Amino acid sequence: MFLKTKERFGGLSNMAPGFPLRVNGVRIRTSEALYQACRFPHMPEVQRLIINQRSPMTAKMRSKPYRKVSRTDWNAVRVKIMRWSLRVKLAQNWSEFGRLLLATGDRPIVEQSRKDDFWGAKVAENGALVGMNVLGRLLMELRELLKSGEPDQLHTVETLEIPEFLLFEQPIQSIGHADEFIQPDSDAVREDYPDHAVQPSLFDQQEATNGLESIQGNHPERLAGRKVIKPYPAYRDSGLPWLGEVPEHWDVRRNGRLFAQRNETGFDELPILEVSLRTGVGVRDFENGSRKQQMTDRSKYKRAAMGDIAYNMMRMWQGAVGVAPEDGLISPAYVVARPFPEVEPRYYAYLFRTKAYMREVNKFSRGIVSDRNRLYWDDFKQMPSPFPPTREQTHIADFLDTHGSHTARLIRNKRRLIALLNEQKQGIINRAVTRGLDPAVPMKPTGIDWMPEVPAHWEIRKIKQVATFNPSRAERTAKFSEDEEVVFLPMENVSVSGDIDCGMRGKVRNLRTGYTYFKRHDVVVAKITPCFENGKGAYLGNLETEIGFGTTEFIVLRANQEINPQYLYEVSMLHVFRRDGKMAMTGAAGQQRVPLSFMREFLFGLPKPHEQREILDYIQAVSNQFNQKIKKAKSEISLTLEYRERLIADVVTGKLDVRGVDLPELDADAATPDISHDAAHQPAEVDA
């Protein structure tokens, strides 16, 4: 039992000093201040006020005037947040707080309180402690985890999967062991971090500042232990305009002196390999792939041994080439090149995918028309390539593999950040659309499971009461000539963020039948899987022509006078609308669609038009803030990819010397990194 912080077990209290924390780069004096700050993710100024207090009691008292505007789900999430806060306290004060927990042995842990019988227990008239003792139970739970024999799992605390888990408007990130960098006497907020800093531990680096030199962790000088990578000491002319000068000890050889063609068939038991424009050669996944093809006679397929180079004759000029990761079968339309003993195939896979080499491939390819050109073996073997010493080839390949691993990890984390920012943004928007902007407004019950209450002055409506669906065909011909060009929207021209690309046009006569009709200020919602679940849809306020047509996989909603069409779009983007719509889908697998009846009957809360406008203005402001951060993260991904592309070209052509670079251990889960752009993995053409 503990009551005062100066008692033997007083350090178990959230009010105990001497257990500082760091969250998102912000230093916080006590777990009480952290817990109280989590009440107000929507009020960063209140969070800052709480965190800047020097004592836990004043931090708690500072929060009291704002309790009525705590996050709306506070009672539902407060125990989760307290459990998380205690985990953070342990992870970042491992030695002292862990020792204190273990010192309690197997005894019950109870916080005696004079007033609070929820977190603690009060003394009854008979002297017994009476209360729920939730804090004590959480501490005992944590103690058992600490004693479980696997305490290392407690060194890292994952972020909570609850909406709007924010500190200073930033998503709270995973938190790691921190005894080594948090001192008990430290200030509440680090001077070298801005108030809104994102926690560096998401990337294990400080955030990039400017230029390619500081892209997080993927600069080759980091791999070289800060050694500057310079050109080779001496060069000679290669005799090839596209290659220029090469290190003087390098040779230039035709590919026929580096590889022999492999034409072996009759290995039916081997797995099928495919060649991707982005990731090279891999084993083809027939179960989870987007393309379901029936295999022709396997006996005609060529064997590619592990370490062979395989390329698609028609797509080599685009980079459809790579190293076979294991023995497998390659389409008869592909070429398999067996490397000679002095050849490191990984080096040549990197070389063959550079822009300069792919231009040369196009010159050596033959065909009736340029887009049907093929690089036959007889032409490939005549192509000249640089030939470094074998050990140097291997070191270059190892360097680029390791750099690719670090780059893949960086990009993966950036994409996670983007996903988290999008999730946080949508959570804030969902709350605004379902509860309004005033947290103190009186509420009324709705009887709807997913939306148990709404502001008392709102109306409950079905979408069919405020919108018409799929305007009639008769409207299409009015006022528009047959030769008039209007916008055409295929599915790919509508984004999951509501943007539309109006670049595709067509004449009314060609679009009148067989396509979906809409006009400016309508709302379109994708009805087919997975476009519906992914959020494909848009408010067509920016449609560049008065009317337009699009794919038949759109449902068109036209708002009446009760609802702003932009607000109708936000209703269609609610998480529950997409979730329940997915559950209502009908049709065969892969071709399921949301029935119109689901959309017509969907219930939601409808404020008055002026309040809809206020909510939309708020959504626009919130979206702008999040979109700036998302844009920055996407820009950093693009810069990283551009930098890596330039680095590969410079290293494989001898413009940079990496022979003296000591390489760190390659990440096991990223040895063959996919660091392509956000587009889905698309294999090159497969002849099966």
Disulfide bonds with the S-S distance in Angstrom:
none
